[in-house]
């Protein structure tokens, strides 16, 4: 699972478009660049529904790709949270032809393992569970697990890629999508086509329960042992009353204790159908040469029914909510406000608000809280969290300085939000936002990998990679009046969820306990 990016604004904006606009220090007309880019881009959808975006970029004899599965934690249901992320892990375990010494025997062993686990789980979850019988069933399960492990060639999938000169092998899961990517020498395209099609045609859920333990440890390390992440999980849970965005991507621990190979197979059959997948390929390749290879390997994956659409819509928040985490750690203050999805027409306005308030030492929050009042040691924001496919959250975050109170920080943050509602931003602030946003986009696209990810991301989100270019026009169209209008709509008490870490030392807890005992 990829880490949360503090500046999700930079992650979301169309880096590709800005890079193509920037020529000799000047931005060209949209139509010109789009026409030029179209000449190098081929979009091809296989008969089974899998879409490929191919960009010929012969800068070096390498290529990168990114595959986006249009499924994340938001598609999970109670009882199987964490399964989208779990499948991401399993996608590296190999196939019937990779990662095994004897797949026929291994397949039987995995089936026996799963049967043993299902019996054990039924007993474990029974309200009248028999401890002695459960112990016997656990022993049987461990025996079957050991038997299945005898056939495993560990990490063979990744070892093949490393051996053939591959770099950057990785994946991520968030609330909206699951992504897979790496780079290879240009003459290894057919190898990539074989490996990627194979792992989505014939995934093998080997070492599932061992890997589940790895994910459980990941939850302990990344959330349960991190005060900020624990607070963030609680804020999101409070802010989303109905929508599955309230579910953590890594899953709840009780669900991780219970998800099974059977659950994972059902999830795979539902969501990893070709029509739910987009792959972008960028580098020293030619579309007419690689399309037959794509057809040969990816075309063999059978058509599947389109996954069900998400039905739940988060109701309008009608009351301010507050989450307080008492912990012996650095104090922290957050405010979260509901905002529309990234496909909303006002998305560039939120980017402008984010930038003007928080980006750099000239930003309003930095100058007010850190430089002038000295009540915070840091002030940041992040947006589009936990996702941006559906309406999500915009966050303001401040870390109070040693002698400052949470109340002081809260007052200062809200003063800047109110100011945005009643005063126009300056010409300089607006211009600086637009210039900086475009420059950041250019910097984010210095690699084939960055370009491939942007293409896959925007095609998955909008259904058309050309939204990269259209977004630039929308960015340039943001006005002062837009910022005031959106600020007045969003920054309302009833739309707000507050979260804070209040430092409470172990000694304070002991003193409190002693005082209660004396009374």
Secondary structure, 3 states (H helix, E strand, C coil): CCCCCCCHHHHHCCHHHHHHHEECCEECCHHHHHHHHHHHEEEEECCCCCEEEEEECCCCCEEEEEEEECCCHHHCCCCCCCHHHHHHHHCCCCCCCCCECCHHHHHHHHHHHHHHHHHHHHHHHCCCCCHHHHHHHHHHHHHHHHHHHCCECCCHHHHHHHHCCCEEEEEEECCCCEEEEEEEEHHHHHHHHHHHHHHHHCCCCCCHHHHHHHHHHHHHHHHHCCHHHHHHHHHHHHHCCCCHHHCCCCCCHHHHCCCCHHHHHHHHHHHCCHHHEEEEEEECCCHHHHHHHHHHHHCCCCCCCCCCCCCCCCCCCCCCEEEEEEECCCCEEEEEEEECCCCCCCHHHHHHHHHHHHCCCCCHHHHHHHHHCCCEEEEEEEEEECCCCCCEEEEEEEEECCCCCHHHHHHHHHHHHHHHHHCCCCHHHHHHHHHHHHHHHHHCCCCHHHHHHHHHHHHHHHCCCCHHHHHHHHHHCCCHHHHHHHHHHHCCHHHEEEEEEEECCHHHHHHHHHHHHHC
